[in-house]
Amino acid sequence: MNTEPHTSIAKRTGRRQLMAAAALAVTAFAAPAQAQNAGQGQTSSQVLKRALDLFLAKDMKGWSELCDENVVVELPFSPDPAGRRIVGRAAIYAFLKDYPKAIDIQSLPTLKIHATEDPNVAIAEWSVSGRVISNGNPYELSYATVVTVRNGLIVNYREYFNPQAFLAAMSGAKF
């Protein structure tokens, strides 16, 4: 939405507060469309950082909204073959929505995000510290994640982790 003519009118008439309120109202009505553009104008590194912040906050809905409608999520080392490739925002949300009920991630002790020569791609080396809720086991895992971002949304998310460490922490608990 081009607000430039309205902004100049507001400056001339001294009604900035009114214009801000009107912009806020427009934003509220446009929220569903804006959710899909949540990362618009951000670098791939910034979108990846935001995704990890949402993950730590246990906001799986917010995390999935950072994804393109046709996102491809790849977890090549997942012990569950069904979880190795997930396609679509709705499918990844269905996959992740109960994650906070199974694993309580409390912190990201390490996080390094690397920009790449391709401005659409960022890489993160990170670790988590938490516990498995059903058995109380510590959950300490390291990850390497590669994301591709287009139009401010994640179109490909590929994550590598040690499946043996995951299975040991879970000890039969279901994700």
C-alpha positions in Angstrom: 0.0 0.0 0.0 1.4 3.3 -1.0 0.9 5.7 1.9 3.2 8.5 0.6 0.3 10.9 -0.5 -1.5 10.3 2.8 1.7 10.9 4.8 2.3 14.3 3.1 -1.3 15.3 3.8 -0.8 14.3 7.4 2.4 16.4 7.6 0.6 19.4 6.1 -2.4 19.1 8.4 -0.5 18.0 11.5 -2.6 14.9 11.9 0.1 12.3 12.2 -1.6 10.6 15.1 -4.8 10.2 13.1 -2.8 8.8 10.2 -0.9 6.4 12.5 -4.2 5.1 13.9 -5.6 4.7 10.4 -2.4 2.8 9.3 -2.8 0.6 12.4 -6.4 -0.2 11.5 -5.4 -1.1 7.9 -2.6 -3.2 9.3 -5.0 -5.1 11.6 -7.3 -5.9 8.7 -4.4 -6.9 6.5 -2.8 -9.2 9.1 -3.5 -12.5 7.3 -1.8 -11.3 4.1 1.0 -9.7 6.1 1.7 -13.0 7.9 2.8 -14.4 4.6 5.2 -11.5 4.2 6.5 -11.5 7.7 10.1 -11.7 6.6 9.7 -9.3 3.7 12.7 -7.0 3.5 14.9 -9.1 5.8 18.0 -11.0 4.8 18.1 -14.7 4.8 20.2 -14.6 7.9 17.6 -12.4 9.7 14.7 -14.7 8.6 16.7 -17.7 9.9 17.4 -16.0 13.2 13.7 -15.1 13.6 12.8 -18.8 12.9 15.1 -19.9 15.7 13.8 -17.3 18.0 10.2 -18.5 17.4 11.4 -22.1 17.9 12.9 -21.2 21.3 9.7 -19.3 22.2 7.8 -22.5 21.3 5.7 -20.6 18.8 5.3 -23.3 16.1 2.5 -21.4 14.4 4.7 -18.3 14.1 7.5 -20.5 12.8 5.3 -22.1 10.2 4.1 -18.6 9.1 7.7 -17.7 8.2 7.5 -20.5 5.6 6.2 -20.2 2.1 3.0 -22.1 1.4 5.0 -24.7 -0.6 8.0 -24.9 1.7 10.1 -28.0 1.6 11.5 -29.1 5.0 14.2 -31.7 4.9 15.5 -33.6 7.9 17.7 -36.2 6.2 18.9 -37.9 9.3 15.4 -38.1 11.0 15.0 -41.6 12.6 11.4 -41.5 11.3 11.3 -41.8 7.5 8.0 -40.0 7.3 9.7 -36.9 8.8 12.6 -36.7 6.4 10.8 -34.6 3.8 7.8 -32.4 4.6 6.1 -30.3 2.0 3.9 -27.3 2.6 3.3 -24.8 5.4 0.2 -26.7 6.7 2.1 -30.0 6.8 5.1 -28.6 8.7 2.8 -26.9 11.2 1.0 -30.2 11.7 4.4 -31.9 12.2 5.7 -29.3 14.7 2.6 -28.1 16.6 3.0 -30.6 19.4 6.8 -30.4 19.6 6.7 -28.1 22.7 4.6 -30.8 24.5 7.3 -33.4 23.9 10.5 -31.5 24.3 11.1 -28.4 26.5 13.8 -26.4 24.8 15.1 -24.0 27.4 18.0 -22.3 25.6 20.2 -22.1 22.5 23.7 -22.3 24.1 25.4 -21.8 20.8 24.2 -20.0 17.7 26.3 -18.9 14.7 24.5 -17.8 11.6 26.5 -17.5 8.4 25.5 -15.5 5.3 26.6 -17.1 2.0 27.5 -15.9 -1.4 23.9 -16.5 -2.4 21.9 -13.8 -0.6 18.9 -16.2 -0.5 20.8 -18.8 1.6 21.9 -18.7 5.2 23.5 -21.4 7.4 23.2 -21.8 11.2 25.3 -23.9 13.5 23.4 -24.1 16.8 22.6 -26.2 19.8 19.7 -26.6 22.2 19.5 -27.4 25.8 16.3 -28.7 27.4 14.6 -31.8 28.5 12.2 -34.5 27.2 9.0 -33.9 29.1 7.7 -37.4 29.3 10.9 -39.0 30.7 12.8 -36.1 32.1 16.0 -36.9 30.0 18.2 -34.0 29.1 17.9 -32.9 25.5 21.2 -31.6 24.4 21.6 -31.6 20.6 23.6 -29.7 18.0 22.3 -28.8 14.6 23.4 -27.5 11.2 20.6 -25.8 9.3 20.5 -24.4 5.7 17.7 -22.2 4.7 16.7 -20.7 1.4 14.5 -17.6 1.5 12.5 -16.0 -1.2 10.2 -12.9 -0.9 10.9 -12.9 2.9 9.7 -16.5 3.4 11.5 -19.8 3.9 11.1 -21.9 0.8 13.6 -24.7 1.8 14.7 -25.6 5.3 17.3 -28.4 5.7 18.4 -29.5 9.1 21.1 -32.0 10.1 21.4 -33.5 13.6 22.7 -36.7 15.2 19.8 -39.2 15.2 21.5 -41.4 17.8 21.6 -38.5 20.3 18.0 -37.7 19.5 16.9 -41.4 20.1 18.9 -41.6 23.3 17.3 -38.5 24.7 13.8 -39.6 23.7 14.3 -43.2 25.0 11.1 -44.3 23.4 9.2 -41.1 24.0 7.1 -40.0 21.0 7.5 -36.8 19.2 
